[in-house]
Amino acid sequence: MIVRPLLTLTLLSWSTVLIAQQTKPTRPVKEGEVDNQEITVEKSRKIELPPANRIFNKIPSVKQSAEQRKLTYEFEDRKLTIGDPKITPGVLAPSTTQPDDTPAYNNYVKLGAGNYSSFLGEGFFGINNLSNLALEGSIRHLSSAIGPVDGKNSAQSDTRIRVTGKYLADAFKVQADLGFDRNTYNFYGYSREYAAQPSFNPDLIKQRLNTVNFKLGIENAKSENAIDYSLRTGITSLSDRFNATETDWGTNLNASIGITDNVFALVAADAYVTQRSDGSIVDNRNLFRVKPTFKYTSPLFTITAGINAVNQTDQRQGINDTRAFPVVDIDVAPLTNIHIFAGVDGDINRNTLRSLLAENKWLGPQVLLVNTVKSWDIYGGSKGTIGGGFSYEGKVSYARYRNFSTFNNSTTDTTKFFVLYDGGISNVLTISGQLAYARKDKFRSSLKADYFNYSLDRLEQAWGRPQVAAAWSNSYTLNKKLFVTADLYFYQGIKNKNFTSGVVYTLKPIYDANLKIDYFLGKQISAFVSLNNIFSQNYQRYLYYQTQGLNFLGGISYSF
């Protein structure tokens, strides 16, 4: 119980450091090196239509109708991630997953199989009948014994284990999470001529990521209280097959206090202590952030203003840098159900080995890690409901970056990627829109599209990043027995370069359609089938990496 005060004192002590001496970074000597050790990535900002429960998230919103539930979705300042289109569609889930007159079962097991020698095993177990205490555990394994090219040399496997405990008291809620992830895959983006050589060794292309994480959090359980808070801390350990490791300890505090009925004082603070080891490289990288703001709310408008002070240190690069960014956000509701918003902000976004692997898992060893500085981001847009079950949101953002990060095939080994940073000033224009429709609990649909225009200083292109990204997600419920989910992903304008030959490749547009059907056969038994990449397009999201064509998975689930 000594850890919580210590973490709080650490956060408060760093919040007072608004000006620090900046040490000129030493220039890294490796592939992807940059002249300036500043970088930038956009910070996610939630804008929700329904009323928020927590004080520090409140904005003027339209009350939900009892007859028709409006869609709730996040509209984020995109981090420009380049992850694969989801193999398992992440669609809008139906509000209920039980057939008529069937008791709710807390536990289930699921088994499935499909082409590419795929296997799915999943289970969930929960105990919710204890006083103020809930325990949950889950395990999931999805694997394909063969892949899109060269048989088992492009196989992959993902295993996930989660254990969660929750305790709810009258005034607070405590939650603890323990998780383990194991991801195995191969660097199969090689030429067939290379695979035919006697010196080719399949064992050398294998990769394995093991991630263990523990999180502990406490938060206020009474949203009507004048004082609201949420404190979370956790440690994550990542290791791969090539002896790279990263240990990351992060603590996050959000708190607010009501000064009057319309004025709130808010503070958000973060502390991250990270150590990365990769071969002979050992690097200690820390980041501390404090963001005090004041919020004024009224039926007509909401104004949030404050400052975001961030300190970053990097022992290996010799960085000790503190920056302050203005934070201003204005939300006006000139008409019922319609909001117009605008603002400006800035931040330093951490780039860790784990975050970069989440964007591109084909990274090679000893990838250069430096944080990203978003000097400023000016944005504006509108959101609201337009009747008939429709809601919308549109936004335009113009942001300035230092050392904008991109991904490209390595010079020495094109099967692996490394990170290239633009050492000058980069400007990114983002135009985003989302249209959603809901018809009671029967049908829900959401269409979102993003357009990016990159103006870089020193790099030829924004390697590996799309110019257009769109997703259309749908879900349909029939008599609470049949559930259908479908989605479509679209990417265009992705470019990569073979630095050995000097050839620049523009990847073909990506169309990835997926369909999943769940049907209850009885009170406790249901069947499912999913079809992925219905167009059977063997596209390349990453240069030289062909994806699976049409693939399917079917199975059965038992609840108890």
Solvent accessible surface area in square Angstrom, and as a share of the most:
residue,aa,sasa,rsa
1,M,181,0.81
2,I,145,0.74
3,V,86,0.49
4,R,95,0.35
5,P,72,0.45
6,L,101,0.50
7,L,11,0.05
8,T,44,0.25
9,L,115,0.57
10,T,47,0.27
11,L,5,0.02
12,L,98,0.49
13,S,63,0.40
14,W,81,0.28
15,S,26,0.17
16,T,107,0.62
17,V,50,0.28
18,L,86,0.43
19,I,161,0.82
20,A,31,0.24
21,Q,157,0.70
22,Q,96,0.43
23,T,71,0.41
24,K,179,0.76
25,P,35,0.22
26,T,85,0.49
27,R,129,0.47
28,P,7,0.04
29,V,134,0.77
30,K,42,0.18
31,E,65,0.29
32,G,8,0.08
33,E,67,0.30
34,V,5,0.03
35,D,80,0.41
36,N,45,0.23
37,Q,5,0.02
38,E,17,0.08
39,I,0,0.00
40,T,1,0.00
41,V,18,0.10
42,E,3,0.01
43,K,61,0.26
44,S,44,0.28
45,R,47,0.17
46,K,126,0.53
47,I,7,0.03
48,E,52,0.24
49,L,18,0.09
50,P,15,0.09
51,P,73,0.46
52,A,23,0.18
53,N,116,0.59
54,R,50,0.18
55,I,6,0.03
56,F,31,0.13
57,N,78,0.40
58,K,74,0.31
59,I,45,0.23
60,P,23,0.14
61,S,35,0.22
62,V,53,0.31
63,K,174,0.74
64,Q,86,0.38
65,S,49,0.32
66,A,119,0.92
67,E,128,0.57
68,Q,41,0.18
69,R,88,0.32
70,K,48,0.20
71,L,6,0.03
72,T,71,0.42
73,Y,24,0.09
74,E,69,0.31
75,F,2,0.01
76,E,68,0.30
77,D,5,0.02
78,R,54,0.20
79,K,88,0.37
80,L,8,0.04
81,T,57,0.33
82,I,1,0.01
83,G,26,0.25
84,D,64,0.33
85,P,8,0.05
86,K,111,0.47
87,I,83,0.42
88,T,66,0.38
89,P,15,0.09
90,G,43,0.41
91,V,29,0.17
92,L,41,0.20
93,A,64,0.50
94,P,24,0.15
95,S,61,0.39
96,T,45,0.26
97,T,80,0.47
98,Q,43,0.19
99,P,6,0.04
100,D,71,0.37
101,D,143,0.74
102,T,20,0.12
103,P,76,0.48
104,A,83,0.65
105,Y,58,0.22
106,N,75,0.38
107,N,18,0.09
108,Y,60,0.23
109,V,71,0.41
110,K,36,0.15
111,L,105,0.52
112,G,7,0.07
113,A,60,0.46
114,G,18,0.17
115,N,45,0.23
116,Y,44,0.17
117,S,67,0.43
118,S,15,0.10
119,F,93,0.39
120,L,9,0.04
121,G,13,0.13
122,E,34,0.15
123,G,12,0.11
124,F,56,0.23
125,F,107,0.45
126,G,5,0.05
127,I,58,0.30
128,N,77,0.39
129,N,135,0.69
130,L,80,0.40
131,S,98,0.63
132,N,84,0.43
133,L,64,0.32
134,A,21,0.16
135,L,76,0.38
136,E,53,0.24
137,G,21,0.21
138,S,31,0.20
139,I,88,0.45
140,R,51,0.18
141,H,57,0.25
142,L,32,0.16
143,S,22,0.14
144,S,11,0.07
145,A,57,0.44
146,I,72,0.37
147,G,8,0.07
148,P,29,0.18
149,V,28,0.16
150,D,61,0.32
151,G,34,0.33
152,K,152,0.64
153,N,20,0.10
154,S,5,0.03
155,A,22,0.17
156,Q,46,0.20
157,S,24,0.16
158,D,59,0.30
159,T,28,0.16
160,R,93,0.34
161,I,66,0.33
162,R,81,0.29
163,V,78,0.45
164,T,19,0.11
165,G,19,0.18
166,K,70,0.30
167,Y,93,0.35
168,L,92,0.46
169,A,24,0.18
170,D,123,0.64
171,A,52,0.40
172,F,69,0.29
173,K,63,0.27
174,V,40,0.23
175,Q,55,0.24
176,A,33,0.25
177,D,33,0.17
178,L,90,0.45
179,G,3,0.03
180,F,61,0.25
181,D,27,0.14
182,R,94,0.34
183,N,42,0.22
184,T,40,0.23
185,Y,9,0.03
186,N,10,0.05
187,F,1,0.00
188,Y,21,0.08
189,G,4,0.04
190,Y,16,0.06
191,S,59,0.38
192,R,114,0.42
193,E,127,0.57
194,Y,95,0.36
195,A,24,0.19
196,A,85,0.66
197,Q,87,0.39
198,P,143,0.90
199,S,90,0.58
200,F,29,0.12
201,N,64,0.33
202,P,54,0.34
203,D,63,0.33
204,L,117,0.58
205,I,16,0.08
206,K,82,0.35
207,Q,7,0.03
208,R,74,0.27
209,L,16,0.08
210,N,34,0.18
211,T,18,0.11
212,V,69,0.40
213,N,23,0.12
214,F,87,0.36
215,K,110,0.47
216,L,73,0.37
217,G,11,0.11
218,I,28,0.14
219,E,25,0.11
220,N,7,0.03
221,A,41,0.32
222,K,79,0.34
223,S,50,0.32
224,E,137,0.61
225,N,52,0.27
226,A,63,0.49
227,I,102,0.52
228,D,0,0.00
229,Y,66,0.25
230,S,4,0.03
231,L,20,0.10
232,R,121,0.44
233,T,24,0.14
234,G,15,0.15
235,I,80,0.41
236,T,11,0.06
237,S,53,0.34
238,L,6,0.03
239,S,37,0.24
240,D,27,0.14
241,R,71,0.26
242,F,65,0.27
243,N,123,0.63
244,A,4,0.03
245,T,58,0.34
246,E,4,0.02
247,T,56,0.33
248,D,9,0.04
249,W,94,0.33
250,G,11,0.11
251,T,3,0.02
252,N,46,0.24
253,L,27,0.13
254,N,53,0.27
255,A,22,0.17
256,S,4,0.03
257,I,81,0.41
258,G,24,0.23
259,I,99,0.50
260,T,76,0.44
261,D,135,0.70
262,N,59,0.30
263,V,42,0.24
264,F,21,0.09
265,A,23,0.18
266,L,22,0.11
267,V,49,0.28
268,A,26,0.20
269,A,4,0.03
270,D,22,0.11
271,A,9,0.07
272,Y,39,0.15
273,V,67,0.38
274,T,4,0.02
275,Q,90,0.40
276,R,6,0.02
277,S,32,0.20
278,D,5,0.03
279,G,55,0.53
280,S,107,0.69
281,I,17,0.09
282,V,83,0.48
283,D,4,0.02
284,N,47,0.24
285,R,12,0.04
286,N,38,0.19
287,L,1,0.00
288,F,14,0.06
289,R,28,0.10
290,V,14,0.08
291,K,41,0.17
292,P,53,0.33
293,T,11,0.06
294,F,122,0.51
295,K,16,0.07
296,Y,86,0.33
297,T,22,0.13
298,S,20,0.13
299,P,128,0.81
300,L,95,0.47
301,F,59,0.25
302,T,3,0.02
303,I,65,0.33
304,T,20,0.12
305,A,43,0.34
306,G,29,0.28
307,I,67,0.34
308,N,1,0.00
309,A,4,0.03
310,V,1,0.00
311,N,5,0.03
312,Q,6,0.03
313,T,29,0.17
314,D,9,0.05
315,Q,129,0.57
316,R,89,0.33
317,Q,3,0.02
318,G,24,0.23
319,I,15,0.08
320,N,59,0.30
321,D,6,0.03
322,T,20,0.12
323,R,69,0.25
324,A,55,0.43
325,F,10,0.04
326,P,77,0.48
327,V,12,0.07
328,V,53,0.30
329,D,27,0.14
330,I,70,0.35
331,D,5,0.03
332,V,50,0.29
333,A,20,0.15
334,P,67,0.42
335,L,124,0.62
336,T,116,0.67
337,N,46,0.23
338,I,34,0.17
339,H,7,0.03
340,I,89,0.45
341,F,5,0.02
342,A,47,0.37
343,G,12,0.12
344,V,40,0.23
345,D,16,0.08
346,G,2,0.02
347,D,3,0.02
348,I,0,0.00
349,N,26,0.13
350,R,46,0.17
351,N,7,0.03
352,T,7,0.04
353,L,12,0.06
354,R,97,0.35
355,S,42,0.27
356,L,1,0.01
357,L,20,0.10
358,A,82,0.64
359,E,22,0.10
360,N,1,0.00
361,K,53,0.22
362,W,13,0.04
363,L,6,0.03
364,G,14,0.13
365,P,76,0.48
366,Q,75,0.33
367,V,4,0.02
368,L,4,0.02
369,L,3,0.01
370,V,1,0.01
371,N,10,0.05
372,T,0,0.00
373,V,0,0.00
374,K,0,0.00
375,S,35,0.23
376,W,70,0.25
377,D,0,0.00
378,I,98,0.50
379,Y,10,0.04
380,G,21,0.20
381,G,21,0.20
382,S,29,0.19
383,K,1,0.00
384,G,1,0.01
385,T,13,0.08
386,I,101,0.51
387,G,46,0.44
388,G,68,0.65
389,G,8,0.07
390,F,79,0.33
391,S,3,0.02
392,Y,48,0.18
393,E,2,0.01
394,G,26,0.25
395,K,12,0.05
396,V,75,0.43
397,S,4,0.02
398,Y,89,0.34
399,A,0,0.00
400,R,77,0.28
401,Y,0,0.00
402,R,72,0.26
403,N,0,0.00
404,F,3,0.01
405,S,4,0.03
406,T,0,0.00
407,F,1,0.00
408,N,0,0.00
409,N,1,0.01
410,S,10,0.06
411,T,64,0.37
412,T,125,0.73
413,D,52,0.27
414,T,38,0.22
415,T,17,0.10
416,K,30,0.13
417,F,3,0.01
418,F,16,0.07
419,V,1,0.01
420,L,27,0.13
421,Y,8,0.03
422,D,0,0.00
423,G,4,0.04
424,G,3,0.02
425,I,67,0.34
426,S,0,0.00
427,N,24,0.12
428,V,1,0.00
429,L,54,0.27
430,T,8,0.05
431,I,78,0.40
432,S,12,0.08
433,G,28,0.27
434,Q,13,0.06
435,L,79,0.39
436,A,1,0.00
437,Y,47,0.18
438,A,1,0.01
439,R,150,0.55
440,K,103,0.44
441,D,75,0.39
442,K,94,0.40
443,F,63,0.26
444,R,30,0.11
445,S,14,0.09
446,S,15,0.10
447,L,84,0.42
448,K,49,0.21
449,A,45,0.35
450,D,7,0.03
451,Y,75,0.28
452,F,1,0.00
453,N,63,0.32
454,Y,46,0.17
455,S,59,0.38
456,L,37,0.18
457,D,85,0.44
458,R,132,0.48
459,L,33,0.17
460,E,106,0.48
461,Q,69,0.31
462,A,10,0.07
463,W,3,0.01
464,G,4,0.04
465,R,6,0.02
466,P,3,0.02
467,Q,74,0.33
468,V,36,0.21
469,A,4,0.03
470,A,24,0.19
471,A,31,0.24
472,W,115,0.40
473,S,16,0.10
474,N,21,0.11
475,S,5,0.03
476,Y,87,0.33
477,T,8,0.04
478,L,72,0.36
479,N,90,0.46
480,K,92,0.39
481,K,79,0.34
482,L,45,0.22
483,F,12,0.05
484,V,37,0.21
485,T,15,0.09
486,A,32,0.25
487,D,6,0.03
488,L,54,0.27
489,Y,20,0.08
490,F,40,0.17
491,Y,21,0.08
492,Q,77,0.34
493,G,19,0.19
494,I,3,0.02
495,K,62,0.26
496,N,2,0.01
497,K,29,0.12
498,N,21,0.11
499,F,74,0.31
500,T,102,0.59
501,S,71,0.46
502,G,43,0.41
503,V,68,0.39
504,V,67,0.38
505,Y,81,0.31
506,T,86,0.50
507,L,16,0.08
508,K,164,0.69
509,P,47,0.30
510,I,0,0.00
511,Y,97,0.37
512,D,9,0.04
513,A,13,0.10
514,N,3,0.02
515,L,50,0.25
516,K,41,0.17
517,I,57,0.29
518,D,35,0.18
519,Y,98,0.37
520,F,29,0.12
521,L,104,0.52
522,G,35,0.34
523,K,135,0.57
524,Q,55,0.24
525,I,69,0.35
526,S,17,0.11
527,A,34,0.26
528,F,12,0.05
529,V,64,0.37
530,S,9,0.06
531,L,60,0.30
532,N,13,0.07
533,N,6,0.03
534,I,68,0.35
535,F,118,0.49
536,S,58,0.37
537,Q,47,0.21
538,N,71,0.36
539,Y,17,0.06
540,Q,63,0.28
541,R,1,0.00
542,Y,10,0.04
543,L,7,0.03
544,Y,67,0.25
545,Y,4,0.02
546,Q,56,0.25
547,T,30,0.17
548,Q,26,0.12
549,G,4,0.04
550,L,75,0.38
551,N,18,0.09
552,F,95,0.39
553,L,20,0.10
554,G,25,0.25
555,G,22,0.21
556,I,87,0.44
557,S,12,0.08
558,Y,99,0.38
559,S,20,0.13
560,F,89,0.37
